[in-house]
Amino acid sequence: MKSYLDFEKPVAELQAKIAELRTLGENGDAVAIDEEVGRLEAKSRQALQELYAKLTPWQKTLVARHPSRPHFSDYVAALIQDFTPLAGDRGFGEDQAIVGGPGLFRGRPVMVIGHEKGADTESRLRHNFGMARPEGYRKAIRLMGMAGRFSLPVIALVDTAGAFPGIEAEERGQAEAIARSTEACINLPTPNVAVVIGEGGSGGAIAIATANTVLMLEHAIYSVISPEGAASILWRDAAKAQDAATNMKITSADLMRLGVIDGIVPEPLGGAHRAPDRAIEAAGEAIANALRRYDGLSPGQIREERRRKFLAIGRSL
């Protein structure tokens, strides 16, 4: 059964009518019912187009968090051949919120690193909803070091509400681990491409997204804090999350205009969760185009371009 967001109620009602008519068509006048179904499907598509043409930042937040939206594992299954996940930070333990390892992207050896939220209750708990602890970021640092030694481009798939804020994470040096991971991105001698595929939350995202090219899916969000967190701090009222989302400029269009990201990957009508295969294919094409730009560049040139890019953010505002 499809899951509809609150603002999609008009589409949900039309789809319910279509399903009801199809059930009746099994025992009635199939020709007449097919005509009515076709009319309602056209109306449903138009309603979806109108809704998604004017999504508010808060509505985009809901789309970015949709439970059926494709996650890291879906992208890897579709885009990466011979993926070999590597575990552990060689210091404390394994953190499954961040998954990574080498594989082949369109025949090219790469290192893939990303947040995995999980698709059901069991996997969400196992992956801690994509909120990494320090050992997750230290694992990312280890994998980026390996990518540098073996001249592997790095593909980062970002999808996290933020780094895990628990006491044990702070005790093990959460802030330091995020800073070191960001530094590893900056100093990487090979090109790296980051794609925000859902949520890009705060330091938990930037720790693996400090890349030569930063892309966002059309309905993804990228922010220094969640709208709910910002509302709690600014207004002491999490109910004002919609106001916070609007004022924080967290959408791909806003961030492209501000120069924070380098490109927007279009999503299928109604969001990536409605046609995951098409969304993943579009992201794969964007990643391939981004990596192609760095063919023939030296490690020094790659590093220098990355540093200039981040130093330039905000200078023209």
N, C-alpha and C positions, 0 to 999 in steps of 0.2 A: 504494500500500500504506500502511495506517495505521501510524503510529509510536506504540508503547505505551511508557509509562514503566515503570521497574522494579517499582514497587508495583502496577501494573495487570496483573500477570501472570495473575491468575485470570480477568480479563475477556478478555485476549488469548487464553487457551486456549479459552474458550467461543466466541469469535469464529472461531477457527481450525476448531473443530468444525462451526460453522454453515456456513462456507465449503466445508468438505469435503462436508457433507450436500447442499448445493445443487448441487455438481458431480455427486454421485451421482444426484441427482434428475433430472438431464437424461436418464438412461438407465434409471431404475428406476421404482418406485412413487411417483409424485409426491405423491399424497394423503397417504400415510403419512409421507413425508419432510417435507412441509410442516407436519404436526402436530408432529413432533419439532423442526423449526426454530423454530416458534412457542414451544415450551416452553423451548428453549435461549435464545431472544432475551429472553424474560421473565426467565429466570435471570440472563442477562448484565446486563440493566438493573438488576435488584435488586442484583447485586454491585457495579455502578458506583455506585449510590445509597449503599450502605453504605460504600464506600471514600471517596467524596467528602464524606460527612457527618462524617468524623472525620480529615480530612487534618492531618498535623503541619505546623508551619511550614516544615520542610525540604521536605516533599512539595509544599507550595504554591509554594515556590521553584522546584521542577522544573517545575510546571505553568506558572508565570509565564514560564519560559524555553523552553517547548515550541516547537520550530522551526516548527510549523504554526499557531501562535497568530497572529491577525491583527495586522498592523503598521500603522504610520502611513499608508502608502499605501493600505491596504485601507479604513481609516476615511474617508480623504479621498475615495476613489472612490465610496463608498456614501453619504456624508453631505454632501459639498460640491460644489456645481455651479459651473462656470466657474472652477475653481481655477487660479490663475496663479502658479507658483513663482517666487520672486525670488532671485537669486544674489548672493553676494559681501558682504563687510563694509565695502567702500569704504576698506579700510586695508591689507589684506594679500592676501586671496584668498577663494576659495570653499571651504566645508566642507560636504560632503553628508551628514554625520552629523545635522545639523539642517536640516530642510526647512521652508519657510514661504512664505506669500503670501496674497493676498486671494482671496475666493471668496464664494459665497452658501450660507448654512446655512438651509434651509427658507425661502428667499426673502429672507433678511436678510443684508446685507453684513457680513462678518466678516474678521478676520485669523487665519489658522491657522498655528501653529508647533508643530513636534514632532520627536522623534527617529525616525529611520528605521534599522532594523537590517539590512534586506535580507532577501530570501527564498531566495537561492541563493548559491553561493560567490562568483560574480562581483559580485553586488549587495552582498553583505556586505562584501567588500573595498572596494568603491567608497564605501560609507557608513560604513566603519570600524566596523562592528558597532554603530552608534549611539553611539559614544564621541566626543564633539565636542572639537575643538581650540578655542583662543581665538577664531579667526575665526568659528566657528559661533555662539558666544555673542554676538559683536559683530554678527553678522548678525541674531540675534534681537533685540538692542537696537535696531538700525536699523528692523526691522519693527514693533516695539512703538512706536517714535517715530512711524512712519507711521500706525499705528492710532490713536494719540492725536490726530494732526493731522486725520484724516478721520473721527473719532468712530466707529471700528470696534471692537466687542467683540473680545476675543482668546480664542481656544480653543487651549489647549496640550495636546498629546497626548504623555505622558511614557513613554518606554520605553528606558532606558539602564542599563547596569551602572555607569556613572559617567563623568565627564569623562576624556578621553584623558590618561594619565599619562606620556607620552613627554617626553624632554629638550627637544625642539623646542617642545612646547606650553608647558613651563615658561619657556623662553627668551622666548616671545612673550607671557607674562603671563597664564597660565591662571587663577590665583587672582583677579587683578584683573578679568578678563573675566567670571568667574562672579559676583563681587561686584557689578559694574556691571549685569549682566543682572538680578540679584535686585533691585537698586535700581530698575531700569526697571519691573519688575513692580509694585513697591510704589507707585511714583509714577504709574502709568498712570491717566489720567483717565476711562477707559472700563472697563466690567466685564470681568473675565477669569475664565475657568473652566478649571481644569486637571483632566485625567483621567489617572491612572496606569493604563495599559492592559496593562503587563507588569511590567518592573522599573523601580523608581524609585530610582536609586542616587546617594546623597550629593549633593554640590553640583552634579553634572552634571544632576540632576533639579530641585533646588530653584531653579536659575537661571531656569527657565521656569515653575515650579509655585507661585510665591508669588502665589496667586490669591485672589480674593474667595471662590470656592468650589472646594474641592479634593475630587475624587471618586476612588474606586479601584474597579476591577473586583474582583469577589469574590475571585478567586484571584491577584491581583497582589500584589507586595511593594513596600515603601517603607522605605528604611533609610539610615543615615549611612555605611554601608560594606557590602560584600558579606559574607555569612556566612563565605566562605573567607578573606577579608581579615581579618575580626575574629578568626577562629580562629588565623590566623598570628601576629597581634599578641599576643593574650591567652595562647595556649597554645603558640605557636611550632609549631603543628601544624595544617595546613589540613584534615586528616582529621576534625578536631573541628567541621567546618562545621555539622553537624546540631545540636550543642549550642549553637553560637553563634546559629543561626537561632531556636532556641527562646527563648533568653534576651534576644534583641534586640527582641522584640515588633514584628515586621516585617509581620504580616498585616493585612488590612483590618479584621478584627474588633478586634484589639488597638489599632490606631491610631484607630479610631472611638471606642473606649472612653476612650482617652487624650486625645481632642479634637484630634488632629493633622489629621484629615480631616473632611469634612462629610457624606459620604454614601458608600454602597456600592452599586455597580451589580451586580445579580445576573447570574451567568453561566449558560448552559445546562448541563444535567447533563453532567458529565464535562469541563467547562472550555470556554473560548471556542474552542479549536482544533477542537472537535467540531461546532460549529454557528456558524461565524464570522458569518454574516448576522444571526442572532438576537442575538449578543453586541453587534454593531455597532449594531443597531437599539435595543437597550436603552440603550447609551451615548448615542446620539443623543437619545433621549427625556429622559434625565437632564440632558444639556447644555441642551436647550431649556427645561426646567423651571427650571434654575439661572439662565439668562440672563433669564428672564421676571421674576424677583424684582427686577431692577435697572431695569426700565422706569420712566421718570419720575424717577429719582434724578439729582441734579446730580453733576458731576465731583468736587466736594468731598466730598459724602456717600459716593460710591463709594470714594474714597481713604481716608476716615476709617474706614469699616467694615472695609476690608482691613487697615489698620494695627491697629485694635483687636483684630481676629481673631487676628493673629499675636502681639501682645503678651500676649494672654490664655492662650496655650498654656502649660500647665504650672502655672498659678497655683492651680488647684483640686486639685492632686495632693497 
